[in-house]
Every structure is written in C-alpha cells, then in structure tokens.
C-alpha cells in the first residue's frame, strides 16, 4: 500500500547564544524546509501538466496553484521582509498566487485559478527552485539573531504548506472524480484498515477540563488560549461510522427523509441531488467510490468518507444520537479513548468554529490566517489519511462550511449518558 504521509523534522527555535547554536539552528531550519518542500513535489509527481492545471470547482485549486502559493508565502513573508535587496522572481506572481491575505495586496479571483494557464507547471517548478535556493542561502548566511527571529515564521510556513499538501490530494481527487473515465492518482493506493476492539462506547463523566494547546510546541493561533470547559456526562462512540452503517442509512431512505435533516441540509440534498457520500457512484447497480487509487468497490468495514456536516447530522438523527462537541472529542482523545482519532478521516463535531475565550489574532498579515474565518463554519477534529505525518495533534481545529464534502471527512457519534 502506498503511504501518502511522510514525516518532516520538527523545529525548535530557542534564541541562539553562540555561533555554534546559530549553525545548529540553520541546519535544523534547512532540514525541515527541505523535507516539507520535497514532500509537496513528491505529491505532485504523479500528475501531468494537464492534471496540475484543472480546477474542478470554486472551492478547489489547481495543483500548480498550490505549489506556487506555498512558494509565494516564503517569498512574501520571509525573503521579502527579512532578506534586504531580494527582488521577487516575477512581478505578477504575488497577484496570481496570494490567496486571502488582503493586507499583502490584490489577488486574482479564487474561482478562476484554473483559467490561469500561464505560468505552466514547469515554470512553477523553476519558481520553487529559485525561492528554495534563496531561502536556504538565507539560512546559511543569516546571523544568530536573524535566524531566531525568522524561525517561528518558517515553522508557520511549513505547517501552512503541509495543509496545502492535503488539499492537493483532496482537490485532485475531486477533479478525477468528475472524469467519466476515472483515473487513479496512484493505482496501488488503498484505504488503511480501520481499528476495531474495545467497547463500542466510552463514557465521559461530568467534569471541568482544560481545552486548547498547552506548552510552547507549534500550534496555530486558533488553538489558544487554554481555557476551562464543562464536559459530560456524555458517551462517545469508540469507532468511526463505517460504510456498512451508511449503506443501511441509504437503504432506509435516509436521503429522502426530510424530517432527519436541517432545513439547509435538505435543500442541499435536493439542489445537488445527493443520494450517497461524495465520490460514490452506482456501477451495474452496486455502489463504488472514487479514491486516490481509482474507482473501487465500497469496503463495508472502512470509515465512511466525503460526507458533509449536513449528512453527518442527519445520520446521527437517524440513529437517535448526535455528533460530539469539539470539547468532548478533545477530552476523549486526550485520554486515549477513541479508535482512529487520527489518520483516517477528519471528524465533524457540532461545535461552531469560533474564537476561544481570550483569543487575539496575531499582528500583521498572518493575523488573517485563521481569525477572520470564525463564522458560519463547523469544527472538525483529528486528521485524515491525506494529512502529512507530524501535522496532527489533539488540539488541532480544522473547519469547513457545513455543505463541504470533498475533503476526507467522516464522523463518530455521541449520545447522552444514562
């Protein structure tokens, strides 16, 4: 089975106190930078230039754009602000490859990224190599104070690129799923096996728990500050909801029973013609699913994937249960009570994506990274099979709109404790 995720060296950025410390930090930065940047190229390698150009819907982006945008990030925020005399590789690239950083300047229309046929994939490769050489040269030549100053920025940039590595796979899978002759990103790819064992339900008794990221290791700003929350009594399913369970939901008319659905959710069912999770197709009367390995039969034991919040909520109602809150999920995951909390599917929670008490966005353009999206979205927890190794943690807060389902998204159930 092909492994999608690969490890990147963690960064530690103490203020260097000597030349030797400076050299060590420079090596650490360079090693981590090469590992993450190399992983992006490894994920893009199976794709043709035509594959890298396609944008299958406004929410997705071309692979070529992901490769360029993550490069622009380092050019804009590292080289442009910390490397005196650096001249941007191309005067138009900031406009083409900025995403949503309004304070960093004007941007091309997101929904029209697939119309930008030039620069081509090969030219983006040249752009990446140019910026990589400049960044690595900066690491070699910068003094101790400069390296200490940029190390946190580099770490943000590398974690940002890892997010785009996952998006590269979800976006190309969505594009391939629109193809009437289904291609495979990697013909050898298969879903990882789900974990079984232990009681079906775990119980959280009522208690006050610390929620959020503690300590100085890397985290995004939306994971802080640590705060106290009342959790429980509640039961959480130890296992993720499986395809077999979802097939029962379909067979019982779950997609046609309006009483199970939120109003906006059932409107999406009718508008989009949903009859099953995303990327599922009927072939000769049987359900199959489009995967990174191509079109494959449904594996009943695998966790259901590519479901929206609306679908997850409707399924939970059909079972007479509900989705957990993100606080309940975090407490259970921290206690090691959940099977497949990581590395399978992101898990919908019923928690609105909002600021933690006391949250403050960081200053500058990077303050636009998370805070301005804290409305009308739902939190997902865990990680997926497409998440790069080293990019998961218990306090990580992913977030999407409730109709989104092109990501590797699934669910586990919750119920009121007796």
C-alpha positions as CSV (number, residue, x, y, z in Angstrom):
1,X,0.0,0.0,0.0
2,X,1.4,3.4,-0.9
3,X,2.0,5.7,2.0
4,X,0.6,9.2,1.5
5,X,2.0,10.9,4.5
6,X,5.7,11.4,5.3
7,X,7.5,12.8,8.2
8,X,9.0,16.3,8.5
9,X,11.6,17.2,11.0
10,X,10.2,19.2,13.9
11,X,11.5,22.7,14.6
12,X,12.8,24.1,17.8
13,X,13.6,27.7,17.8
14,X,15.4,28.8,21.0
15,X,17.3,32.1,20.8
16,X,20.9,31.0,19.9
17,X,23.6,32.1,22.3
18,X,26.6,31.3,20.2
19,X,27.9,30.8,16.7
20,X,27.6,27.0,17.1
21,X,24.0,27.4,18.2
22,X,23.4,29.6,15.1
23,X,24.8,26.9,12.9
24,X,22.7,24.2,14.6
25,X,19.5,26.2,14.1
26,X,20.4,26.9,10.5
27,X,20.8,23.2,9.9
28,X,17.5,22.4,11.6
29,X,15.7,25.0,9.6
30,X,17.2,23.8,6.3
31,X,16.5,20.2,7.1
32,X,12.8,20.9,8.0
33,X,12.4,23.2,5.0
34,X,13.8,20.6,2.5
35,X,11.7,17.8,3.9
36,X,8.4,19.7,3.6
37,X,9.1,21.3,0.3
38,X,10.2,17.9,-1.0
39,X,7.0,16.3,0.1
40,X,5.0,18.8,-1.9
41,X,6.9,17.8,-5.0
42,X,6.5,14.1,-4.2
43,X,2.8,14.5,-4.0
44,X,2.7,16.4,-7.3
45,X,5.0,14.0,-9.1
46,X,2.3,11.5,-10.3
47,X,0.4,14.3,-12.0
48,X,0.7,15.5,-15.6
49,X,0.9,19.2,-16.5
50,X,-2.8,18.9,-17.6
51,X,-3.7,17.4,-14.2
52,X,-2.0,20.2,-12.4
53,X,-4.0,22.8,-14.4
54,X,-7.5,21.7,-13.7
55,X,-9.8,23.4,-11.1
56,X,-13.0,21.3,-10.8
57,X,-15.0,23.7,-8.6
58,X,-14.5,27.1,-6.9
59,X,-13.6,25.6,-3.6
60,X,-10.7,23.6,-5.1
61,X,-7.5,24.9,-6.6
62,X,-5.1,23.5,-9.3
63,X,-2.1,21.6,-8.0
64,X,0.0,24.0,-9.9
65,X,-1.5,26.9,-7.9
66,X,-0.9,25.1,-4.5
67,X,2.8,24.6,-5.4
68,X,3.1,28.3,-6.4
69,X,1.1,29.7,-3.5
70,X,3.1,28.0,-0.8
71,X,6.2,29.3,-2.6
72,X,4.8,32.8,-2.7
73,X,4.3,32.5,1.1
74,X,8.0,32.2,1.7
75,X,8.9,34.8,-0.9
76,X,6.4,37.3,0.5
77,X,6.8,36.9,4.3
78,X,10.4,35.5,4.7
79,X,12.5,36.8,1.8
80,X,10.6,40.0,1.1
81,X,10.6,41.1,4.7
82,X,13.8,39.6,6.1
83,X,16.2,39.5,3.2
84,X,17.4,43.0,2.2
85,X,17.7,43.5,-1.5
86,X,15.7,40.4,-2.5
87,X,13.8,41.0,-5.8
88,X,10.7,39.0,-6.4
89,X,11.0,36.2,-9.0
90,X,8.3,37.6,-11.2
91,X,6.3,40.9,-10.7
92,X,2.9,39.2,-11.4
93,X,3.3,36.2,-9.1
94,X,2.1,38.0,-6.0
95,X,-1.2,38.9,-7.7
96,X,-1.6,35.3,-9.1
97,X,-0.7,33.3,-6.0
98,X,-1.8,35.3,-3.0
99,X,-4.8,33.6,-1.5
100,X,-6.7,35.7,1.0
101,X,-4.1,38.0,2.6
102,X,-5.8,41.3,1.9
103,X,-3.1,43.3,3.7
104,X,-0.5,41.7,1.4
105,X,-2.0,43.2,-1.8
106,X,-4.6,42.5,-4.6
107,X,-5.3,38.9,-5.6
108,X,-6.7,37.0,-8.6
109,X,-10.2,35.7,-8.3
110,X,-10.2,32.4,-6.5
111,X,-12.8,30.7,-8.6
112,X,-10.8,31.5,-11.7
113,X,-7.5,30.0,-10.7
114,X,-7.9,27.2,-13.3
115,X,-8.1,29.8,-16.1
116,X,-4.5,30.9,-15.4
117,X,-2.8,28.6,-17.9
118,X,0.5,30.5,-17.7
119,X,2.8,30.2,-16.0
120,X,2.8,26.4,-16.6
121,X,3.7,23.6,-14.3
122,X,7.3,23.6,-15.4
123,X,7.6,27.3,-14.8
124,X,6.3,26.8,-11.3
125,X,9.0,24.2,-10.7
126,X,11.5,26.9,-11.7
127,X,9.9,29.4,-9.3
128,X,10.0,26.9,-6.5
129,X,13.7,26.1,-7.1
130,X,14.6,29.8,-7.2
131,X,12.8,30.6,-3.9
132,X,14.2,27.4,-2.3
133,X,17.8,28.4,-3.2
134,X,17.2,31.9,-1.8
135,X,15.7,30.6,1.4
136,X,18.5,28.1,2.0
137,X,21.1,30.7,1.2
138,X,19.4,33.0,3.8
139,X,19.7,30.2,6.4
140,X,23.4,29.8,5.7
141,X,24.2,33.5,5.8
142,X,21.9,34.9,8.5
143,X,23.3,35.6,11.9
144,X,22.0,34.1,15.2
145,X,19.6,36.9,15.9
146,X,18.1,36.9,12.4
147,X,17.6,33.1,12.5
148,X,15.9,33.2,15.9
149,X,13.6,35.9,14.6
150,X,12.5,34.0,11.5
151,X,12.3,30.5,12.9
152,X,8.7,30.9,14.1
153,X,7.7,32.3,10.7
154,X,9.4,29.4,8.9
155,X,7.5,26.9,11.2
156,X,4.2,28.6,10.3
157,X,5.1,28.5,6.6
158,X,6.0,24.8,6.7
159,X,2.8,23.9,8.6
160,X,0.9,26.0,6.1
161,X,2.5,24.1,3.2
162,X,1.5,20.8,4.9
163,X,-2.1,22.0,4.9
164,X,-1.8,22.6,1.2
165,X,-0.3,19.1,0.7
166,X,-3.5,17.7,2.0
167,X,-5.5,20.0,-0.2
168,X,-3.5,18.9,-3.2
169,X,-4.8,15.4,-2.8
170,X,-8.4,16.3,-2.0
171,X,-8.6,18.7,-4.9
172,X,-7.1,16.4,-7.5
173,X,-9.3,13.6,-6.3
174,X,-12.3,15.8,-6.8
175,X,-11.1,16.6,-10.3
176,X,-10.5,13.0,-11.1
177,X,-14.0,12.1,-9.8
178,X,-15.6,14.4,-12.4
179,X,-13.8,12.3,-15.2
180,X,-16.2,9.9,-16.9
181,X,-13.2,7.5,-17.4
182,X,-11.9,7.5,-13.7
183,X,-8.2,7.9,-13.5
184,X,-6.0,6.9,-10.5
185,X,-3.6,9.2,-8.7
186,X,-1.8,6.0,-7.5
187,X,-3.1,2.7,-8.7
188,X,-1.6,0.9,-5.7
189,X,-3.4,3.1,-3.1
190,X,-5.9,1.5,-0.7
191,X,-7.7,2.8,2.3
192,X,-5.9,2.0,5.6
193,X,-7.6,-0.6,7.7
194,X,-9.9,0.6,10.5
195,X,-9.1,-0.2,14.1
196,X,-11.5,-2.5,15.9
197,X,-11.6,-3.6,19.5
198,X,-12.8,-2.4,22.9
199,X,-16.3,-1.4,24.0
200,X,-18.4,0.4,21.4
201,X,-18.9,3.4,23.7
202,X,-16.8,5.3,26.1
203,X,-18.3,7.5,28.8
204,X,-17.1,10.9,30.0
205,X,-18.4,11.7,33.4
206,X,-19.2,15.4,34.2
207,X,-16.1,17.4,34.9
208,X,-14.2,20.6,34.1
209,X,-11.3,20.2,31.7
210,X,-8.6,22.3,30.1
211,X,-9.2,22.7,26.4
212,X,-6.7,24.0,23.9
213,X,-3.0,23.7,23.2
214,X,-0.7,23.9,26.2
215,X,3.1,24.4,26.0
216,X,5.5,26.0,23.6
217,X,5.4,23.5,20.7
218,X,4.0,24.5,17.4
219,X,0.2,25.3,17.2
220,X,-2.0,27.7,15.2
221,X,-3.4,30.7,16.9
222,X,-6.9,29.3,16.9
223,X,-5.8,26.5,19.3
224,X,-5.2,29.1,22.1
225,X,-5.7,30.2,24.8
226,X,-6.1,27.2,27.0
227,X,-9.4,27.6,28.8
228,X,-11.7,25.6,31.1
229,X,-14.9,23.9,29.8
230,X,-17.6,21.8,31.5
231,X,-17.7,18.4,29.6
232,X,-20.1,15.5,30.2
233,X,-21.8,13.4,31.2
234,X,-21.8,12.0,27.6
235,X,-21.0,8.8,25.7
236,X,-18.8,8.9,22.6
237,X,-18.5,6.1,20.0
238,X,-15.1,4.5,20.2
239,X,-15.3,3.7,16.5
240,X,-15.9,5.8,13.4
241,X,-19.1,5.3,11.5
242,X,-18.5,2.7,8.7
243,X,-19.6,2.4,5.1
244,X,-21.7,-0.6,6.2
245,X,-23.7,1.6,8.6
246,X,-24.0,4.3,5.9
247,X,-25.4,1.8,3.4
248,X,-28.1,1.0,5.9
249,X,-28.9,4.7,6.1
250,X,-29.2,4.9,2.4
251,X,-31.3,1.7,2.2
252,X,-33.7,3.1,4.8
253,X,-34.3,6.2,2.7
254,X,-32.1,8.5,4.8
255,X,-31.5,10.9,1.9
256,X,-35.3,11.2,1.2
257,X,-36.5,11.7,4.8
258,X,-36.8,15.4,5.2
259,X,-37.5,15.1,9.0
260,X,-33.9,13.9,9.6
261,X,-32.3,16.9,8.0
262,X,-31.6,20.5,8.9
263,X,-33.5,22.8,6.5
264,X,-30.4,24.0,4.7
265,X,-29.1,20.4,4.6
266,X,-32.2,19.0,2.9
267,X,-32.1,22.0,0.5
268,X,-28.6,20.9,-0.4
269,X,-29.8,17.3,-0.9
270,X,-32.5,18.5,-3.4
271,X,-30.3,21.1,-5.1
272,X,-27.2,18.8,-5.5
273,X,-29.1,15.5,-6.0
274,X,-27.2,13.8,-3.1
275,X,-28.0,10.1,-2.8
276,X,-24.8,9.0,-1.2
277,X,-21.5,10.4,0.1
278,X,-19.3,12.3,-2.2
279,X,-17.4,10.4,-4.9
280,X,-19.8,7.4,-4.7
281,X,-21.1,6.0,-8.0
282,X,-23.5,3.3,-8.9
283,X,-21.9,0.8,-11.2
284,X,-24.0,-2.0,-12.5
285,X,-26.4,-1.5,-9.6
286,X,-23.6,-1.5,-6.9
287,X,-22.1,1.4,-5.1
288,X,-18.4,2.1,-5.8
289,X,-16.3,5.0,-4.6
290,X,-13.7,7.2,-6.4
291,X,-10.4,7.0,-4.4
292,X,-6.8,8.0,-4.9
293,X,-6.4,4.5,-6.3
294,X,-9.2,5.0,-8.8
295,X,-12.7,3.6,-8.7
296,X,-13.0,0.9,-6.2
297,X,-15.8,-1.2,-4.6
298,X,-17.2,0.1,-1.3
299,X,-15.4,-1.5,1.6
300,X,-18.1,-2.1,4.3
301,X,-15.5,-2.0,7.1
302,X,-13.9,1.3,6.1
303,X,-15.0,4.5,7.7
304,X,-17.5,6.5,5.7
305,X,-15.7,9.4,4.0
306,X,-16.6,12.5,2.0
307,X,-19.7,13.4,3.9
308,X,-20.8,16.9,4.7
309,X,-21.8,18.2,8.2
310,X,-25.4,18.1,7.0
311,X,-25.1,14.4,6.1
312,X,-23.3,13.6,9.4
313,X,-26.0,15.4,11.4
314,X,-28.8,13.6,9.5
315,X,-27.2,10.2,10.1
316,X,-26.8,10.9,13.8
317,X,-30.5,11.8,14.0
318,X,-31.4,8.6,12.1
319,X,-29.6,6.7,14.8
320,X,-31.3,8.7,17.6
321,X,-28.0,10.2,18.6
322,X,-25.9,13.3,17.8
323,X,-22.4,14.5,17.0
324,X,-19.9,15.2,19.8
325,X,-18.8,18.7,20.6
326,X,-15.2,19.5,19.9
327,X,-14.5,19.8,23.7
328,X,-15.9,16.3,24.2
329,X,-13.8,14.9,21.3
330,X,-10.7,16.6,22.7
331,X,-11.2,15.2,26.2
332,X,-11.8,11.7,24.9
333,X,-8.9,11.8,22.5
334,X,-6.5,13.2,25.2
335,X,-7.5,10.2,27.4
336,X,-6.7,7.8,24.5
337,X,-10.3,6.5,24.4
338,X,-11.0,6.8,20.6
339,X,-10.0,4.4,17.9
340,X,-8.8,6.0,14.7
341,X,-8.9,9.5,16.1
342,X,-6.1,10.4,13.6
343,X,-5.0,9.3,10.1
344,X,-8.4,8.1,8.7
345,X,-11.0,10.9,8.3
346,X,-11.5,14.3,9.8
347,X,-14.4,14.0,12.2
348,X,-17.3,16.5,12.2
349,X,-18.3,18.0,15.5
350,X,-21.4,20.0,16.3
351,X,-19.3,22.9,17.5
352,X,-19.3,26.2,15.6
353,X,-15.9,27.5,14.6
354,X,-15.5,30.4,17.0
355,X,-12.7,32.1,19.0
356,X,-11.7,30.6,22.3
357,X,-12.2,32.9,25.3
358,X,-9.4,35.5,25.3
359,X,-8.3,34.8,21.6
360,X,-6.4,37.5,19.9
361,X,-5.2,37.3,16.3
362,X,-1.5,37.9,15.7
363,X,-0.4,41.2,14.3
364,X,0.2,41.7,10.6
365,X,-0.9,39.8,7.6
366,X,-0.5,36.5,9.3
367,X,-3.4,37.6,11.6
368,X,-5.6,36.9,8.7
369,X,-4.7,33.2,8.8
370,X,-7.5,31.9,11.0
371,X,-9.4,34.5,12.9
372,X,-11.3,36.1,10.1
373,X,-12.9,32.7,9.2
374,X,-14.5,32.3,12.6
375,X,-18.1,32.4,11.4
376,X,-20.6,30.1,9.7
377,X,-18.3,27.0,9.8
378,X,-18.1,23.9,11.9
379,X,-15.1,22.4,13.6
380,X,-13.6,19.0,12.6
381,X,-11.1,17.2,14.8
382,X,-8.4,14.6,14.3
383,X,-6.7,14.2,10.9
384,X,-7.1,12.2,7.7
385,X,-5.3,9.7,5.6
386,X,-4.0,12.6,3.5
387,X,-2.7,14.6,6.4
388,X,1.1,14.7,6.4
389,X,2.8,12.9,9.2
390,X,3.8,15.3,12.0
391,X,0.9,17.6,11.2
392,X,-1.6,16.2,13.7
393,X,-2.3,17.0,17.3
394,X,-5.1,16.7,19.8
395,X,-5.8,20.4,19.9
396,X,-5.9,21.0,16.1
397,X,-9.0,22.7,14.9
398,X,-9.9,22.1,11.3
399,X,-13.0,23.9,9.9
400,X,-15.3,23.8,6.9
401,X,-18.7,25.0,5.8
402,X,-21.5,22.5,6.5
403,X,-22.1,21.7,2.9
404,X,-18.5,20.8,2.1
405,X,-17.7,17.2,1.5
406,X,-14.8,16.9,-0.9
407,X,-12.4,16.6,2.0
408,X,-11.7,13.3,3.7
409,X,-14.4,13.9,6.3
410,X,-16.4,11.4,8.4
411,X,-17.9,11.1,11.8
412,X,-18.2,9.3,15.1
413,X,-21.4,9.5,17.2
414,X,-22.2,10.8,20.7
415,X,-25.1,10.1,23.0
416,X,-26.4,11.3,26.3
417,X,-25.0,9.3,29.2
418,X,-27.6,7.5,31.3
